[in-house]
């Protein structure tokens, strides 16, 4: 075994040194930095795609709103016209209610006399 150790020892040292050199080359190589930059670029591209998809959904929603605006405007205009007609119909009713409240005050009891009376004191029972 001693003879083989003389031959295999330098071979092992050479293989170890070459592995260490290979590790140093990979660690200091721009390939590692390039891979990291590629990952970051890929992540940025995915984020851009997600943002574009979200923007497209927002544009679709806004288009739906703009399509519904004319119908909504027409409904509000129609409702305003109906309210104007309703106000003209209810104006005589409001005037009649006002006249009725005046007549009620004329024939109703006077509240001023009731308010001037002193409040009754509660009777207390004697305690034993």
C-alpha positions as CSV (number, residue, x, y, z in Angstrom):
1,X,0.0,0.0,0.0
2,X,2.8,2.4,0.6
3,X,3.9,2.3,-3.1
4,X,0.4,3.1,-4.3
5,X,0.2,5.9,-1.8
6,X,3.2,7.6,-3.4
7,X,1.4,7.6,-6.7
8,X,-2.2,8.3,-5.6
9,X,-1.2,11.1,-3.2
10,X,-0.2,13.6,-5.8
11,X,-3.1,12.6,-8.0
12,X,-5.5,13.2,-5.1
13,X,-3.9,16.6,-4.4
14,X,-4.2,17.5,-8.1
15,X,-7.8,16.5,-8.2
16,X,-8.5,18.4,-5.0
17,X,-6.8,21.5,-6.3
18,X,-8.7,21.3,-9.6
19,X,-12.0,21.0,-7.8
20,X,-11.1,24.0,-5.6
21,X,-10.1,25.9,-8.8
22,X,-13.4,25.0,-10.4
23,X,-15.3,26.2,-7.3
24,X,-13.4,29.5,-7.4
25,X,-14.1,29.9,-11.1
26,X,-17.9,29.3,-10.6
27,X,-18.0,31.6,-7.6
28,X,-16.1,34.5,-9.3
29,X,-17.6,33.9,-12.7
30,X,-20.0,36.4,-14.2
31,X,-22.3,33.4,-15.0
32,X,-23.5,33.4,-11.4
33,X,-24.3,37.1,-11.6
34,X,-25.9,36.6,-15.0
35,X,-28.2,33.9,-13.5
36,X,-29.2,36.2,-10.7
37,X,-30.0,39.0,-13.1
38,X,-32.0,36.6,-15.3
39,X,-34.1,35.6,-12.3
40,X,-34.7,39.2,-11.4
41,X,-35.6,40.1,-15.0
42,X,-38.0,37.1,-15.1
43,X,-39.7,38.3,-11.9
44,X,-40.0,41.8,-13.2
45,X,-41.5,40.5,-16.5
46,X,-44.0,38.5,-14.5
47,X,-45.0,41.5,-12.4
48,X,-45.4,43.6,-15.6
49,X,-47.7,40.9,-17.0
50,X,-49.8,40.8,-13.8
51,X,-50.1,44.6,-13.9
52,X,-51.1,44.6,-17.5
53,X,-53.8,42.0,-16.8
54,X,-55.1,44.1,-13.9
55,X,-55.1,47.2,-16.1
56,X,-57.1,45.3,-18.8
57,X,-59.7,44.3,-16.2
58,X,-60.0,47.9,-15.0
59,X,-60.4,49.2,-18.6
60,X,-63.2,46.6,-19.2
61,X,-65.0,47.8,-16.0
62,X,-64.7,51.4,-17.0
63,X,-66.0,50.6,-20.5
64,X,-69.0,48.9,-18.9
65,X,-69.7,52.0,-16.8
66,X,-69.5,54.3,-19.8
67,X,-71.9,52.0,-21.7
68,X,-74.5,52.2,-18.9
69,X,-74.3,56.0,-18.5
70,X,-76.7,56.9,-21.3
71,X,-79.4,54.6,-19.9
72,X,-78.8,55.9,-16.4
73,X,-79.1,59.5,-17.6
74,X,-82.3,58.8,-19.4
75,X,-83.8,57.1,-16.3
76,X,-82.8,60.1,-14.1
77,X,-84.4,62.5,-16.6
78,X,-87.6,60.5,-16.7
79,X,-87.7,60.3,-12.8
80,X,-87.3,64.1,-12.6
81,X,-90.2,64.6,-15.1
82,X,-92.3,62.3,-13.0
83,X,-91.4,64.1,-9.8
84,X,-92.4,67.4,-11.3
85,X,-95.8,66.0,-12.3
86,X,-96.2,64.6,-8.8
87,X,-95.4,68.0,-7.2
88,X,-98.1,69.7,-9.3
89,X,-100.6,67.0,-8.2
90,X,-99.7,67.3,-4.5
91,X,-99.7,71.1,-4.3
92,X,-103.5,71.3,-3.8
93,X,-103.3,68.6,-1.1
94,X,-100.6,70.5,0.7
95,X,-102.7,73.7,0.6
96,X,-105.7,71.8,1.9
97,X,-103.7,70.4,4.8
98,X,-102.5,73.9,5.7
99,X,-106.1,75.2,5.7
100,X,-107.2,72.2,7.8
101,X,-104.5,72.9,10.4
102,X,-105.7,76.5,10.6
103,X,-109.4,75.3,11.2
104,X,-108.2,72.8,13.8
105,X,-106.4,75.6,15.7
106,X,-109.5,77.7,15.5
107,X,-111.8,75.1,17.1
108,X,-109.2,73.2,19.2
109,X,-108.5,73.7,22.9
110,X,-106.1,76.3,23.9
111,X,-103.0,74.7,25.2
112,X,-101.7,77.9,26.8
113,X,-104.1,77.6,29.7
114,X,-103.1,74.0,30.3
115,X,-99.5,75.0,30.5
116,X,-100.1,77.8,33.0
117,X,-101.6,75.4,35.6
118,X,-99.1,74.3,38.3
119,X,-98.2,70.6,38.1
120,X,-99.9,68.5,40.7
121,X,-97.7,67.2,43.4
122,X,-97.9,63.5,44.1
123,X,-99.4,62.6,47.4
124,X,-97.1,60.9,49.8
125,X,-98.3,58.2,52.2
126,X,-97.2,58.6,55.8
127,X,-94.5,56.2,56.7
128,X,-94.7,54.4,60.1
